[in-house]
Amino acid sequence: MTNNLQKPEKNSILEFRGLGKAYNTTNKGNTWVVRDFNLNVSAGQFISIIGHSGCGKSTVLSMVAGLNKISEGSIILGGKSIKDAGLDRGVIFQSPNLLPWLTVFSNVMLGLTQIKN
């Protein structure tokens, strides 16, 4: 497993170090959906993550947002290790995920009211 206390790469704002996500879906062990993913993103840099369906793109983005726990490795954002969801990051999903009985404002506030100080 990667040490979260390493110094960030020079000029990196976002780092993926040996990132991995596994699900224990069988009695034979883990099923890895992301394994040994490494990437450094500099401030101002624009990147795209592309790949076929099921290759782990959304899983990586969910881990950056703190919505999906990291199985191994680390994600460093602004010099700090990501462990949980935070107000400094968010995800916009492809499909509509609003609660239709709430207003747009109430839908946005729903996530914010769930964060514990």
Secondary structure, DSSP 8 states (H G I E B T S, - for coil): ---TTS---TTEEEEEEEEEEEEEEETTEEEEEEEEEEEEEETT-------STTSSHHHHHHHHHTSS--SEEEEEETTEE--S--TT-----SS----TTS-HHHHHHHHHHT---
